[in-house]
Amino acid sequence: MTEYVCTECPFQADGLEDLQRHSQETGHVGICKSEAAPTGGKRTKRLAAALGVTSTALGASIGACIYLYAKLRDAETELAYLKSPSGAGRNLKNQDRRRDRE
């Protein structure tokens, strides 16, 4: 029965001597199999789900920022037109003058 595993490669050893020899030859570190972290499991699934939710929220936030930025640019353009000499303000003043004459 395998009691020791390498943390850096798939090496497994039945005894401590084999693990020490592998460690000296490769520089890898081995641990007792009962101390090894389980692969997969609930924690990995939770992390994957959290990553999915986070990336979805980030994508939605970026989309909202792009939309609001476009709206801001439109408002700035319209305001610049209204303030311009040939803009709507001038046209409205001309109409008021015409009405006053009549």
Backbone atoms as SQL, in Angstrom:
CREATE TABLE atoms (id INTEGER PRIMARY KEY, chain TEXT, resi INTEGER, resn TEXT, atom TEXT, x REAL, y REAL, z REAL);
INSERT INTO atoms VALUES
  (1, 'A', 1, 'MET', 'N', 0.842, -1.177, 0.000),
  (2, 'A', 1, 'MET', 'CA', 0.000, 0.000, 0.000),
  (3, 'A', 1, 'MET', 'C', 0.890, 1.245, 0.000),
  (4, 'A', 2, 'THR', 'N', 0.541, 2.212, -0.842),
  (5, 'A', 2, 'THR', 'CA', 1.305, 3.444, -0.950),
  (6, 'A', 2, 'THR', 'C', 1.022, 4.335, 0.248),
  (7, 'A', 3, 'GLU', 'N', 2.095, 4.741, 0.931),
  (8, 'A', 3, 'GLU', 'CA', 1.930, 5.593, 2.099),
  (9, 'A', 3, 'GLU', 'C', 2.449, 7.010, 1.875),
  (10, 'A', 4, 'TYR', 'N', 3.360, 7.156, 0.904),
  (11, 'A', 4, 'TYR', 'CA', 3.981, 8.458, 0.672),
  (12, 'A', 4, 'TYR', 'C', 3.821, 8.870, -0.790),
  (13, 'A', 5, 'VAL', 'N', 3.631, 10.177, -1.007),
  (14, 'A', 5, 'VAL', 'CA', 3.486, 10.700, -2.365),
  (15, 'A', 5, 'VAL', 'C', 4.351, 11.948, -2.517),
  (16, 'A', 6, 'CYS', 'N', 4.773, 12.185, -3.748),
  (17, 'A', 6, 'CYS', 'CA', 5.534, 13.381, -4.063),
  (18, 'A', 6, 'CYS', 'C', 4.546, 14.511, -4.345),
  (19, 'A', 7, 'THR', 'N', 4.855, 15.723, -3.870),
  (20, 'A', 7, 'THR', 'CA', 3.957, 16.854, -4.082),
  (21, 'A', 7, 'THR', 'C', 4.164, 17.516, -5.439),
  (22, 'A', 8, 'GLU', 'N', 5.225, 17.156, -6.164),
  (23, 'A', 8, 'GLU', 'CA', 5.541, 17.823, -7.424),
  (24, 'A', 8, 'GLU', 'C', 5.431, 16.922, -8.652),
  (25, 'A', 9, 'CYS', 'N', 5.324, 15.630, -8.454),
  (26, 'A', 9, 'CYS', 'CA', 5.173, 14.703, -9.574),
  (27, 'A', 9, 'CYS', 'C', 4.349, 13.508, -9.105),
  (28, 'A', 10, 'PRO', 'N', 3.995, 12.590, -9.996),
  (29, 'A', 10, 'PRO', 'CA', 3.124, 11.474, -9.611),
  (30, 'A', 10, 'PRO', 'C', 3.833, 10.335, -8.857),
  (31, 'A', 11, 'PHE', 'N', 5.057, 10.542, -8.400),
  (32, 'A', 11, 'PHE', 'CA', 5.793, 9.487, -7.700),
  (33, 'A', 11, 'PHE', 'C', 5.081, 9.081, -6.403),
  (34, 'A', 12, 'GLN', 'N', 5.022, 7.757, -6.163),
  (35, 'A', 12, 'GLN', 'CA', 4.456, 7.211, -4.939),
  (36, 'A', 12, 'GLN', 'C', 5.428, 6.190, -4.377),
  (37, 'A', 13, 'ALA', 'N', 5.492, 6.108, -3.055),
  (38, 'A', 13, 'ALA', 'CA', 6.426, 5.175, -2.414),
  (39, 'A', 13, 'ALA', 'C', 5.726, 4.451, -1.276),
  (40, 'A', 14, 'ASP', 'N', 6.160, 3.197, -1.090),
  (41, 'A', 14, 'ASP', 'CA', 5.603, 2.411, 0.008),
  (42, 'A', 14, 'ASP', 'C', 6.308, 2.719, 1.320),
  (43, 'A', 15, 'GLY', 'N', 7.587, 3.049, 1.234),
  (44, 'A', 15, 'GLY', 'CA', 8.341, 3.293, 2.457),
  (45, 'A', 15, 'GLY', 'C', 9.014, 4.652, 2.441),
  (46, 'A', 16, 'LEU', 'N', 9.423, 5.076, 3.613),
  (47, 'A', 16, 'LEU', 'CA', 10.065, 6.363, 3.761),
  (48, 'A', 16, 'LEU', 'C', 11.413, 6.408, 3.050),
  (49, 'A', 17, 'GLU', 'N', 12.113, 5.277, 2.999),
  (50, 'A', 17, 'GLU', 'CA', 13.418, 5.238, 2.339),
  (51, 'A', 17, 'GLU', 'C', 13.299, 5.549, 0.844),
  (52, 'A', 18, 'ASP', 'N', 12.295, 4.976, 0.210),
  (53, 'A', 18, 'ASP', 'CA', 12.085, 5.231, -1.216),
  (54, 'A', 18, 'ASP', 'C', 11.766, 6.712, -1.467),
  (55, 'A', 19, 'LEU', 'N', 10.966, 7.279, -0.604),
  (56, 'A', 19, 'LEU', 'CA', 10.616, 8.684, -0.747),
  (57, 'A', 19, 'LEU', 'C', 11.844, 9.576, -0.537),
  (58, 'A', 20, 'GLN', 'N', 12.682, 9.246, 0.433),
  (59, 'A', 20, 'GLN', 'CA', 13.895, 10.027, 0.677),
  (60, 'A', 20, 'GLN', 'C', 14.842, 9.943, -0.515),
  (61, 'A', 21, 'ARG', 'N', 14.971, 8.750, -1.097),
  (62, 'A', 21, 'ARG', 'CA', 15.835, 8.577, -2.259),
  (63, 'A', 21, 'ARG', 'C', 15.315, 9.429, -3.433),
  (64, 'A', 22, 'HIS', 'N', 14.010, 9.379, -3.672),
  (65, 'A', 22, 'HIS', 'CA', 13.401, 10.192, -4.738),
  (66, 'A', 22, 'HIS', 'C', 13.642, 11.679, -4.468),
  (67, 'A', 23, 'SER', 'N', 13.481, 12.080, -3.233),
  (68, 'A', 23, 'SER', 'CA', 13.667, 13.485, -2.865),
  (69, 'A', 23, 'SER', 'C', 15.105, 13.928, -3.095),
  (70, 'A', 24, 'GLN', 'N', 16.071, 13.084, -2.761),
  (71, 'A', 24, 'GLN', 'CA', 17.484, 13.425, -2.949),
  (72, 'A', 24, 'GLN', 'C', 17.858, 13.471, -4.433),
  (73, 'A', 25, 'GLU', 'N', 17.266, 12.594, -5.231),
  (74, 'A', 25, 'GLU', 'CA', 17.578, 12.537, -6.658),
  (75, 'A', 25, 'GLU', 'C', 16.947, 13.706, -7.438),
  (76, 'A', 26, 'THR', 'N', 15.743, 14.098, -7.060),
  (77, 'A', 26, 'THR', 'CA', 15.012, 15.092, -7.860),
  (78, 'A', 26, 'THR', 'C', 14.897, 16.465, -7.200),
  (79, 'A', 27, 'GLY', 'N', 15.054, 16.512, -5.882),
  (80, 'A', 27, 'GLY', 'CA', 14.858, 17.764, -5.158),
  (81, 'A', 27, 'GLY', 'C', 13.397, 18.024, -4.834),
  (82, 'A', 28, 'HIS', 'N', 12.536, 17.063, -5.140),
  (83, 'A', 28, 'HIS', 'CA', 11.116, 17.196, -4.838),
  (84, 'A', 28, 'HIS', 'C', 10.856, 16.932, -3.367),
  (85, 'A', 29, 'VAL', 'N', 9.688, 17.342, -2.909),
  (86, 'A', 29, 'VAL', 'CA', 9.289, 17.151, -1.521),
  (87, 'A', 29, 'VAL', 'C', 8.146, 16.149, -1.485),
  (88, 'A', 30, 'GLY', 'N', 8.229, 15.205, -0.572),
  (89, 'A', 30, 'GLY', 'CA', 7.175, 14.209, -0.427),
  (90, 'A', 30, 'GLY', 'C', 6.490, 14.340, 0.917),
  (91, 'A', 31, 'ILE', 'N', 5.259, 13.834, 0.972),
  (92, 'A', 31, 'ILE', 'CA', 4.499, 13.864, 2.217),
  (93, 'A', 31, 'ILE', 'C', 3.804, 12.530, 2.418),
  (94, 'A', 32, 'CYS', 'N', 3.327, 12.346, 3.640),
  (95, 'A', 32, 'CYS', 'CA', 2.548, 11.157, 3.954),
  (96, 'A', 32, 'CYS', 'C', 1.213, 11.270, 3.233),
  (97, 'A', 33, 'LYS', 'N', 0.734, 10.184, 2.683),
  (98, 'A', 33, 'LYS', 'CA', -0.487, 10.228, 1.880),
  (99, 'A', 33, 'LYS', 'C', -1.684, 10.696, 2.699),
  (100, 'A', 34, 'SER', 'N', -1.731, 10.397, 3.965),
  (101, 'A', 34, 'SER', 'CA', -2.857, 10.819, 4.790),
  (102, 'A', 34, 'SER', 'C', -2.868, 12.339, 4.984),
  (103, 'A', 35, 'GLU', 'N', -1.734, 13.025, 4.736),
  (104, 'A', 35, 'GLU', 'CA', -1.665, 14.479, 4.861),
  (105, 'A', 35, 'GLU', 'C', -1.939, 15.187, 3.540),
  (106, 'A', 36, 'ALA', 'N', -2.005, 14.434, 2.458),
  (107, 'A', 36, 'ALA', 'CA', -2.206, 15.033, 1.136),
  (108, 'A', 36, 'ALA', 'C', -3.620, 15.590, 1.022),
  (109, 'A', 37, 'ALA', 'N', -3.756, 16.713, 0.347),
  (110, 'A', 37, 'ALA', 'CA', -5.069, 17.334, 0.138),
  (111, 'A', 37, 'ALA', 'C', -5.865, 16.507, -0.866),
  (112, 'A', 38, 'PRO', 'N', -7.143, 16.335, -0.642),
  (113, 'A', 38, 'PRO', 'CA', -7.958, 15.591, -1.591),
  (114, 'A', 38, 'PRO', 'C', -8.087, 16.368, -2.902),
  (115, 'A', 39, 'THR', 'N', -8.145, 15.640, -3.984),
  (116, 'A', 39, 'THR', 'CA', -8.301, 16.296, -5.279),
  (117, 'A', 39, 'THR', 'C', -9.778, 16.481, -5.565),
  (118, 'A', 40, 'GLY', 'N', -10.123, 17.586, -6.193),
  (119, 'A', 40, 'GLY', 'CA', -11.525, 17.850, -6.528),
  (120, 'A', 40, 'GLY', 'C', -12.330, 18.136, -5.285),
  (121, 'A', 41, 'GLY', 'N', -13.540, 17.643, -5.241),
  (122, 'A', 41, 'GLY', 'CA', -14.369, 17.782, -4.065),
  (123, 'A', 41, 'GLY', 'C', -15.178, 19.064, -4.047),
  (124, 'A', 42, 'LYS', 'N', -15.804, 19.324, -2.905),
  (125, 'A', 42, 'LYS', 'CA', -16.705, 20.459, -2.757),
  (126, 'A', 42, 'LYS', 'C', -15.993, 21.795, -2.912),
  (127, 'A', 43, 'ARG', 'N', -14.789, 21.896, -2.365),
  (128, 'A', 43, 'ARG', 'CA', -14.077, 23.171, -2.395),
  (129, 'A', 43, 'ARG', 'C', -13.795, 23.608, -3.834),
  (130, 'A', 44, 'THR', 'N', -13.360, 22.686, -4.672),
  (131, 'A', 44, 'THR', 'CA', -13.073, 23.019, -6.061),
  (132, 'A', 44, 'THR', 'C', -14.343, 23.441, -6.791),
  (133, 'A', 45, 'LYS', 'N', -15.444, 22.742, -6.546),
  (134, 'A', 45, 'LYS', 'CA', -16.710, 23.092, -7.191),
  (135, 'A', 45, 'LYS', 'C', -17.195, 24.460, -6.741),
  (136, 'A', 46, 'ARG', 'N', -17.014, 24.767, -5.459),
  (137, 'A', 46, 'ARG', 'CA', -17.423, 26.079, -4.957),
  (138, 'A', 46, 'ARG', 'C', -16.582, 27.180, -5.585),
  (139, 'A', 47, 'LEU', 'N', -15.287, 26.942, -5.710),
  (140, 'A', 47, 'LEU', 'CA', -14.415, 27.940, -6.322),
  (141, 'A', 47, 'LEU', 'C', -14.784, 28.179, -7.781),
  (142, 'A', 48, 'ALA', 'N', -15.105, 27.102, -8.494),
  (143, 'A', 48, 'ALA', 'CA', -15.498, 27.236, -9.898),
  (144, 'A', 48, 'ALA', 'C', -16.808, 28.021, -10.016),
  (145, 'A', 49, 'ALA', 'N', -17.750, 27.739, -9.124),
  (146, 'A', 49, 'ALA', 'CA', -19.023, 28.465, -9.148),
  (147, 'A', 49, 'ALA', 'C', -18.805, 29.940, -8.808),
  (148, 'A', 50, 'ALA', 'N', -17.983, 30.211, -7.814),
  (149, 'A', 50, 'ALA', 'CA', -17.700, 31.603, -7.429),
  (150, 'A', 50, 'ALA', 'C', -17.004, 32.345, -8.566),
  (151, 'A', 51, 'LEU', 'N', -16.104, 31.669, -9.252),
  (152, 'A', 51, 'LEU', 'CA', -15.427, 32.288, -10.383),
  (153, 'A', 51, 'LEU', 'C', -16.412, 32.624, -11.500),
  (154, 'A', 52, 'GLY', 'N', -17.347, 31.730, -11.760),
  (155, 'A', 52, 'GLY', 'CA', -18.355, 31.978, -12.784),
  (156, 'A', 52, 'GLY', 'C', -19.244, 33.161, -12.442),
  (157, 'A', 53, 'VAL', 'N', -19.685, 33.240, -11.191),
  (158, 'A', 53, 'VAL', 'CA', -20.538, 34.343, -10.756),
  (159, 'A', 53, 'VAL', 'C', -19.767, 35.662, -10.832),
  (160, 'A', 54, 'THR', 'N', -18.520, 35.640, -10.386),
  (161, 'A', 54, 'THR', 'CA', -17.704, 36.852, -10.398),
  (162, 'A', 54, 'THR', 'C', -17.459, 37.350, -11.812),
  (163, 'A', 55, 'SER', 'N', -17.139, 36.449, -12.719),
  (164, 'A', 55, 'SER', 'CA', -16.883, 36.872, -14.096),
  (165, 'A', 55, 'SER', 'C', -18.154, 37.390, -14.766),
  (166, 'A', 56, 'THR', 'N', -19.309, 36.809, -14.446),
  (167, 'A', 56, 'THR', 'CA', -20.575, 37.293, -14.992),
  (168, 'A', 56, 'THR', 'C', -20.882, 38.699, -14.483),
  (169, 'A', 57, 'ALA', 'N', -20.683, 38.907, -13.189),
  (170, 'A', 57, 'ALA', 'CA', -20.929, 40.234, -12.608),
  (171, 'A', 57, 'ALA', 'C', -19.969, 41.269, -13.183),
  (172, 'A', 58, 'LEU', 'N', -18.737, 40.880, -13.379),
  (173, 'A', 58, 'LEU', 'CA', -17.755, 41.799, -13.953),
  (174, 'A', 58, 'LEU', 'C', -18.139, 42.166, -15.389),
  (175, 'A', 59, 'GLY', 'N', -18.564, 41.196, -16.154),
  (176, 'A', 59, 'GLY', 'CA', -18.994, 41.465, -17.530),
  (177, 'A', 59, 'GLY', 'C', -20.193, 42.397, -17.575),
  (178, 'A', 60, 'ALA', 'N', -21.149, 42.198, -16.675),
  (179, 'A', 60, 'ALA', 'CA', -22.321, 43.072, -16.620),
  (180, 'A', 60, 'ALA', 'C', -21.923, 44.490, -16.220),
  (181, 'A', 61, 'SER', 'N', -21.001, 44.615, -15.289),
  (182, 'A', 61, 'SER', 'CA', -20.538, 45.943, -14.864),
  (183, 'A', 61, 'SER', 'C', -19.825, 46.659, -15.996),
  (184, 'A', 62, 'ILE', 'N', -19.020, 45.955, -16.733),
  (185, 'A', 62, 'ILE', 'CA', -18.323, 46.572, -17.871),
  (186, 'A', 62, 'ILE', 'C', -19.331, 47.027, -18.918),
  (187, 'A', 63, 'GLY', 'N', -20.330, 46.203, -19.188),
  (188, 'A', 63, 'GLY', 'CA', -21.367, 46.578, -20.148),
  (189, 'A', 63, 'GLY', 'C', -22.129, 47.819, -19.707),
  (190, 'A', 64, 'ALA', 'N', -22.451, 47.904, -18.422),
  (191, 'A', 64, 'ALA', 'CA', -23.154, 49.073, -17.907),
  (192, 'A', 64, 'ALA', 'C', -22.287, 50.319, -18.018),
  (193, 'A', 65, 'CYS', 'N', -21.010, 50.199, -17.736),
  (194, 'A', 65, 'CYS', 'CA', -20.096, 51.348, -17.843),
  (195, 'A', 65, 'CYS', 'C', -19.995, 51.832, -19.290),
  (196, 'A', 66, 'ILE', 'N', -19.921, 50.917, -20.225),
  (197, 'A', 66, 'ILE', 'CA', -19.839, 51.299, -21.638),
  (198, 'A', 66, 'ILE', 'C', -21.120, 52.016, -22.060),
  (199, 'A', 67, 'TYR', 'N', -22.262, 51.512, -21.638),
  (200, 'A', 67, 'TYR', 'CA', -23.545, 52.137, -21.968),
  (201, 'A', 67, 'TYR', 'C', -23.624, 53.553, -21.394),
  (202, 'A', 68, 'LEU', 'N', -23.256, 53.692, -20.119),
  (203, 'A', 68, 'LEU', 'CA', -23.327, 55.009, -19.483),
  (204, 'A', 68, 'LEU', 'C', -22.331, 55.980, -20.104),
  (205, 'A', 69, 'TYR', 'N', -21.174, 55.503, -20.502),
  (206, 'A', 69, 'TYR', 'CA', -20.192, 56.359, -21.149),
  (207, 'A', 69, 'TYR', 'C', -20.730, 56.874, -22.487),
  (208, 'A', 70, 'ALA', 'N', -21.398, 55.998, -23.229),
  (209, 'A', 70, 'ALA', 'CA', -21.979, 56.415, -24.508),
  (210, 'A', 70, 'ALA', 'C', -23.070, 57.465, -24.282),
  (211, 'A', 71, 'LYS', 'N', -23.887, 57.278, -23.256),
  (212, 'A', 71, 'LYS', 'CA', -24.926, 58.256, -22.937),
  (213, 'A', 71, 'LYS', 'C', -24.302, 59.601, -22.562),
  (214, 'A', 72, 'LEU', 'N', -23.220, 59.574, -21.808),
  (215, 'A', 72, 'LEU', 'CA', -22.532, 60.805, -21.421),
  (216, 'A', 72, 'LEU', 'C', -21.998, 61.540, -22.639),
  (217, 'A', 73, 'ARG', 'N', -21.405, 60.797, -23.553),
  (218, 'A', 73, 'ARG', 'CA', -20.879, 61.424, -24.776),
  (219, 'A', 73, 'ARG', 'C', -22.001, 62.067, -25.577),
  (220, 'A', 74, 'ASP', 'N', -23.152, 61.396, -25.666),
  (221, 'A', 74, 'ASP', 'CA', -24.294, 61.965, -26.383),
  (222, 'A', 74, 'ASP', 'C', -24.766, 63.256, -25.722),
  (223, 'A', 75, 'ALA', 'N', -24.840, 63.251, -24.391),
  (224, 'A', 75, 'ALA', 'CA', -25.281, 64.440, -23.665),
  (225, 'A', 75, 'ALA', 'C', -24.293, 65.588, -23.843),
  (226, 'A', 76, 'GLU', 'N', -23.002, 65.288, -23.826),
  (227, 'A', 76, 'GLU', 'CA', -21.988, 66.325, -24.030),
  (228, 'A', 76, 'GLU', 'C', -22.092, 66.923, -25.433),
  (229, 'A', 77, 'THR', 'N', -22.335, 66.084, -26.411),
  (230, 'A', 77, 'THR', 'CA', -22.472, 66.557, -27.793),
  (231, 'A', 77, 'THR', 'C', -23.694, 67.456, -27.936),
  (232, 'A', 78, 'GLU', 'N', -24.797, 67.038, -27.340),
  (233, 'A', 78, 'GLU', 'CA', -26.016, 67.835, -27.418),
  (234, 'A', 78, 'GLU', 'C', -25.844, 69.179, -26.701),
  (235, 'A', 79, 'LEU', 'N', -25.200, 69.167, -25.549),
  (236, 'A', 79, 'LEU', 'CA', -24.965, 70.398, -24.808),
  (237, 'A', 79, 'LEU', 'C', -24.059, 71.350, -25.595),
  (238, 'A', 80, 'ALA', 'N', -23.034, 70.803, -26.233),
  (239, 'A', 80, 'ALA', 'CA', -22.152, 71.638, -27.049),
  (240, 'A', 80, 'ALA', 'C', -22.926, 72.267, -28.197),
  (241, 'A', 81, 'TYR', 'N', -23.843, 71.534, -28.790),
  (242, 'A', 81, 'TYR', 'CA', -24.663, 72.084, -29.881),
  (243, 'A', 81, 'TYR', 'C', -25.564, 73.202, -29.359),
  (244, 'A', 82, 'LEU', 'N', -26.182, 72.978, -28.207),
  (245, 'A', 82, 'LEU', 'CA', -27.083, 73.992, -27.655),
  (246, 'A', 82, 'LEU', 'C', -26.340, 75.274, -27.292),
  (247, 'A', 83, 'LYS', 'N', -25.098, 75.147, -26.872),
  (248, 'A', 83, 'LYS', 'CA', -24.294, 76.315, -26.495),
  (249, 'A', 83, 'LYS', 'C', -23.651, 76.997, -27.693),
  (250, 'A', 84, 'SER', 'N', -23.619, 76.341, -28.828),
  (251, 'A', 84, 'SER', 'CA', -22.940, 76.900, -29.991),
  (252, 'A', 84, 'SER', 'C', -23.726, 78.081, -30.571),
  (253, 'A', 85, 'PRO', 'N', -23.041, 78.978, -31.304),
  (254, 'A', 85, 'PRO', 'CA', -23.726, 80.143, -31.893),
  (255, 'A', 85, 'PRO', 'C', -24.807, 79.748, -32.886),
  (256, 'A', 86, 'SER', 'N', -24.650, 78.640, -33.554),
  (257, 'A', 86, 'SER', 'CA', -25.662, 78.222, -34.532),
  (258, 'A', 86, 'SER', 'C', -26.615, 77.182, -33.949),
  (259, 'A', 87, 'GLY', 'N', -26.580, 76.997, -32.661),
  (260, 'A', 87, 'GLY', 'CA', -27.369, 75.953, -32.017),
  (261, 'A', 87, 'GLY', 'C', -28.813, 76.331, -31.797),
  (262, 'A', 88, 'ALA', 'N', -29.502, 75.506, -31.026),
  (263, 'A', 88, 'ALA', 'CA', -30.933, 75.685, -30.795),
  (264, 'A', 88, 'ALA', 'C', -31.230, 76.956, -30.021),
  (265, 'A', 89, 'GLY', 'N', -30.337, 77.401, -29.158),
  (266, 'A', 89, 'GLY', 'CA', -30.561, 78.624, -28.398),
  (267, 'A', 89, 'GLY', 'C', -30.748, 79.818, -29.301),
  (268, 'A', 90, 'ARG', 'N', -29.949, 79.929, -30.311),
  (269, 'A', 90, 'ARG', 'CA', -30.051, 81.043, -31.264),
  (270, 'A', 90, 'ARG', 'C', -31.363, 80.961, -32.030),
  (271, 'A', 91, 'ASN', 'N', -31.716, 79.777, -32.448),
  (272, 'A', 91, 'ASN', 'CA', -32.951, 79.593, -33.204),
  (273, 'A', 91, 'ASN', 'C', -34.173, 79.955, -32.356),
  (274, 'A', 92, 'LEU', 'N', -34.167, 79.599, -31.089),
  (275, 'A', 92, 'LEU', 'CA', -35.291, 79.932, -30.217),
  (276, 'A', 92, 'LEU', 'C', -35.381, 81.435, -29.985),
  (277, 'A', 93, 'LYS', 'N', -34.244, 82.102, -29.822),
  (278, 'A', 93, 'LYS', 'CA', -34.252, 83.550, -29.637),
  (279, 'A', 93, 'LYS', 'C', -34.816, 84.250, -30.871),
  (280, 'A', 94, 'ASN', 'N', -34.461, 83.780, -32.048),
  (281, 'A', 94, 'ASN', 'CA', -34.981, 84.360, -33.288),
  (282, 'A', 94, 'ASN', 'C', -36.496, 84.197, -33.376),
  (283, 'A', 95, 'GLN', 'N', -37.005, 83.069, -32.969),
  (284, 'A', 95, 'GLN', 'CA', -38.446, 82.847, -33.005),
  (285, 'A', 95, 'GLN', 'C', -39.151, 83.767, -32.015),
  (286, 'A', 96, 'ASP', 'N', -38.535, 83.984, -30.833),
  (287, 'A', 96, 'ASP', 'CA', -39.134, 84.898, -29.861),
  (288, 'A', 96, 'ASP', 'C', -39.196, 86.320, -30.414),
  (289, 'A', 97, 'ARG', 'N', -38.178, 86.754, -31.113),
  (290, 'A', 97, 'ARG', 'CA', -38.147, 88.102, -31.692),
  (291, 'A', 97, 'ARG', 'C', -39.234, 88.246, -32.762),
  (292, 'A', 98, 'ARG', 'N', -39.394, 87.220, -33.554),
  (293, 'A', 98, 'ARG', 'CA', -40.421, 87.268, -34.615),
  (294, 'A', 98, 'ARG', 'C', -41.813, 87.371, -33.997),
  (295, 'A', 99, 'ARG', 'N', -42.027, 86.624, -32.937),
  (296, 'A', 99, 'ARG', 'CA', -43.316, 86.651, -32.272),
  (297, 'A', 99, 'ARG', 'C', -43.598, 88.031, -31.662),
  (298, 'A', 100, 'ASP', 'N', -42.553, 88.638, -31.111),
  (299, 'A', 100, 'ASP', 'CA', -42.707, 89.959, -30.496),
  (300, 'A', 100, 'ASP', 'C', -43.064, 91.026, -31.541),
  (301, 'A', 101, 'ARG', 'N', -42.553, 90.894, -32.756),
  (302, 'A', 101, 'ARG', 'CA', -42.814, 91.850, -33.818),
  (303, 'A', 101, 'ARG', 'C', -44.273, 91.791, -34.291),
  (304, 'A', 102, 'GLU', 'N', -44.820, 90.624, -34.235),
  (305, 'A', 102, 'GLU', 'CA', -46.181, 90.428, -34.769),
  (306, 'A', 102, 'GLU', 'C', -47.200, 90.916, -33.857);
